[in-house]
Each structure stands twice: as structure tokens, then as C-alpha cells.
């Protein structure tokens, strides 16, 4: 019993080390540029052991990809489905989404890289996790009808909201260089973005 427990813990630790190494390599180089030997070297194991846990690069990438999406998809889903007024939902979405991206800064660039390579992979994953933008689009239409916000195009509003949240992470090397900020200063800047985005969005949709 004890030996089985030790084996389980060891397997879990080794698999976690592999996933951490694979995340780093895949985030840096994408699926096409990553090599299993490089991932094994980064994890400090031999290639045979890597293949014991993950038989192919496709299988390992799938694990990394799922991990990346799962780290922020629940935030999107919860924000979309929350029973609250639209303005509160927007505030919750912005705060939670930006916090997740600060904690996982490589995810946006990684997902966008894979969107350019295999867009169906991302779309299917979003659908499989129940992310349905029609929920907030309907709420936007209801808020317009009730006179709570001005008449806007819900689809453009949703893309604008996502863009405002994601862009500072995707363009971090350029933005950080232009603004001449250290890593600590840029992280603070990203925290400040939450209130800036919210103020900008609310001003853009408020009823006249």
C-alpha cells in the first residue's frame, strides 16, 4: 500500500514536471517548433521516460493546451452565465479575466499562435467547455431595449471588450518597451488596466 502511494506521488510529480517544461517550450515555440528531446532535456528526464507518460508530441501538446484553456475558460464561463446586471457582469469579467492573464501571462500569445496554426482546435475547445457568447449578446440587446445602455452592436462590443483585456499581454514586449517599464512596473500597469478598461467601456455604452 505504501509503495503504491509512493509510486502515485512520484508519477504525479514527474508528470507535473513534464507539463511545466512542455508549457515553457510550447509557449515559446508553438507546436511546430517544439521538439520532444528539448522538452525532455528541460524536464531533466530522458526521452524514453517522456514517451512513457506521453506517447507523442500531439498527446503532450493536447495536455498543455487543455491546461492553458482550463486556466481561464471557467472565468469566462462564470462571468457569462452570472445572474447579474450587464454593467456588473462586465466589471466581474474584466477583473477576473485580467487577473487570470496576469497569473498566466503566456496564455494569450500561445492561444493566438495556435489560432493562426489550427483555429478549429481552439474553437472546438471553447464549445466543448460550454462557452457561449450568445448569453451576453442577448443581455446586451435586453439592456438596449430597457434603455440602460445606448444602442450598440453586441458582437463588436464583445470583441472590443476582449481586445482591451488581451492586447497588453499579447503585445507586452512592445508595450513594455515603449512605456519603458520594468517587469514590476508593467505588472502594476496591468493591474491598473482593470479600472481603466472598465471606465472606458462604461463610458462607451452609457445611455445619453
N, C-alpha and C positions, 0 to 999 in steps of 0.2 A: 504493500500500500504506500509506504514512504517512498520507495523507489519510483513508483508510478507518479507520485506527486512531484518529485524532483524532476522527472522527465518532462512532465507537463509544464512546469515552470521554466525549465531550460528551453523547451520548444517555443514557448511564448516569448521569452526574452530574445532568442535568436531570430524569430520571425519579426519581432519589433525592430531589431537592429537592421535587418534586411530591408524592411519597409522604409525606415528612416533614410538609409543610404539610397534606396531606389527613388524616394521622393526628391532628394537633392539632385541626383543625376537627371531624372526625368524633367524636373522643373528647369534645370539649366539647359538641357539639350533636346527636350521633347522625345517622342517615341523613336523617331527615325535616327536621331543622333546618339541615343544611349546604347551602350554595349553591356552585355551580361557580365563580362570579365571585369569591366570597370566598376560595376555595381558590387560584385563580389569583393574586389580589392577595397572599395570604400567601406564595406561592411566588415572587413577583416576576416573573411572566410574564403575557402576555396570554391571554385566554380561548381564542383560536384555537389557540395552542400547546398549551394544556392539552388541548383536544379532539383535537389531533394524536396525543397519547400515550394519551388515554383518551376514547373517543367519547361516553361517557355517565357520569352520576353513578353508575349501577349498576355499571358496569365498574370505576370508580375505587374505589368502596366495596368491591367484591369483593377488589381487590388489597390494600386496607388491612386488611380483615377477615382475609384469609388470612395477612397478615404478623403480625397480632396473635395469631392462634391458633398459628401455627407457632413463635412465640417461646416458647410454653410447653407445647404439646402433646407435643413429643418428651420433655420432662421427665416428664410424666405417664406416657407410654407406656413409657419406660425403667424407671421406678420400678415400674410394674405388672408388667412382664414379667421383672424381675430375678430370677435364681435365688439366692434368699437366704431365711433365716428371716423370718417375718412381722414380728417386732419390728425387725429390721434394715431391712426394706423400709419400714416406717413411718418410721423415722428418716431414711432416704435421701429418701423422698418429701417429708417436711416441710422438710428442709434445702434441697433443690433447688427445691422449689416456692416457698418464701418468698423465696429468692434471686432467682428469675426475676421475681417480683412486685415486689421492691424495685427491680430494674433496669428494670421496665416498669410503674410504679405506676398507669397509667391503664387498663390492660387489664381488670381485674375490673369496674370500673364500665361500661366500654364494652361488654363482653360481656353483662353483666346488662341494660343498656339495650336491646341488640338481642334478648335473650331475651324481654323484655317486648313488643317490637315484632314479631319474627318468630322464634319459638322453633325452628321447623323448620330454619332456616338454621344455627343453632349445632349442633343435634343431628346433622344430616347431615354437617357438617364433622367432628365428633368421630368419627362412624362411618367416614368416608372416610379418616381418619388412623389407623384401627385401634385406637382407644382402647376397650378392652373391660373394664368394671368387674367382669365375672364372674370374671376372673382372681383378683383379690384377695378377692372374696366366697368363692370356693372355698377359698382359702388360710385365710381366717378359719374356715370350717367345719372344715377339717382341723386347725387349731390347737386348736379347741374339743374335737374328738374325741380329740386326743392329750393333753388336759389341760394344754396350755401356757398357755391363757387361759381366763377364765370364759366361761360360755355367754352370748353376746350376739347381737343381731340385726345381721348383717353389713351390711345396707343402711343401717340407722341409724348404724352405726359409720362407714361411708364418708362419709355426709352430714355427720356431726359433724366428721370429720377435715377435710373440705373447708371447712366453715364456719369452723372455728378458724383455718385458714390465710388465708381470703379476707376475712373480716369487717373486720379492721383496715385493709385497703386500701379496701374499698368505703365504709366509714364514716369514712375518715380525717379529713375536715373537722370532723366532730362529735367524734370520739375525741380528735383533737389539741387541739381547743378545750377539751374537758372536762379533759383531763390538763394543759393549759397548757404544751405543749411547743413548742419551736421546730422548724423543719424538720430540723435536725441531730439534735436530741434525739429526735424521733419516728422518724427513720431508725434510730437506735441502739435505740430501743424495739422496732422491727420485727425487728432482728437478734436481740434478746433473746427475742423471741417463739418462736424455733425451739426453744430448750431448754425454755421454759415449756410450749409445746404438747406436746412430746414427753413431758415429765414428767406432764402432766395425762392424756394419752391412755394412757400405760403404766399409771398408777395405776388408771384406769377399767376396764382389761381384764384386769389380772393375776388369776391364779387364786388363790382364797382358800386 
